[in-house]
């Protein structure tokens, strides 16, 4: 069965600093990988996804993630954090036709 | 832009009462889902629904839970006799297909059982 591990339940960065949110997955078949963002009191919004093809995927709000099969990772990055990036971020995986499985989430705080 | 809508946004109910959470999926989507997020925990899959029947469910989705698509637009989650531990954020989602396709999520319904 597939699973997702997000390292760090809370990450704090200064405004303008690099954002790195870590995600590792396990899957017996080639996975499809997603990052969702949840702003306070809101639903889940898709940031970006990897299905096939280019392993570096770009999403909304300047975020990108790289699929590394050898490391079973799909870390989310953004070169320069903005105050508006403060939110909860969820990595998720689909293997075959199974439902989306989420990680526990990482809360990102941005300090002025 | 089409979106998944959920009502109500917040519901408080007494333990043992029945609740129905409502969702309107995106109109041309064929697959519907319910997920649950207990405060401070991860988002967990409950059930998927296709062609008017449950296609998959998790062990959380026991006999207390049921889903229904009563008409062409609504998709509901019913909890027959709520327990304190049912308190959570419930998310509805829909997608065009299964597998490698984006699931669009609603804003969620926060259920508080007292």
Boltz contact constraints between the chains, C-beta under 6 A:
constraints:
  - contact:
      token1: [A, 32]
      token2: [B, 100]
      max_distance: 6.0
  - contact:
      token1: [A, 43]
      token2: [B, 105]
      max_distance: 6.0
  - contact:
      token1: [A, 43]
      token2: [B, 106]
      max_distance: 6.0
  - contact:
      token1: [A, 43]
      token2: [B, 107]
      max_distance: 6.0
  - contact:
      token1: [A, 43]
      token2: [B, 108]
      max_distance: 6.0
  - contact:
      token1: [A, 44]
      token2: [B, 105]
      max_distance: 6.0
  - contact:
      token1: [A, 46]
      token2: [B, 102]
      max_distance: 6.0
  - contact:
      token1: [A, 51]
      token2: [B, 100]
      max_distance: 6.0
  - contact:
      token1: [A, 97]
      token2: [B, 98]
      max_distance: 6.0
  - contact:
      token1: [A, 97]
      token2: [B, 99]
      max_distance: 6.0
  - contact:
      token1: [A, 99]
      token2: [B, 45]
      max_distance: 6.0
  - contact:
      token1: [A, 99]
      token2: [B, 48]
      max_distance: 6.0
  - contact:
      token1: [A, 100]
      token2: [B, 103]
      max_distance: 6.0
  - contact:
      token1: [A, 102]
      token2: [B, 42]
      max_distance: 6.0
  - contact:
      token1: [A, 102]
      token2: [B, 43]
      max_distance: 6.0
  - contact:
      token1: [A, 104]
      token2: [B, 42]
      max_distance: 6.0
  - contact:
      token1: [A, 105]
      token2: [B, 42]
      max_distance: 6.0
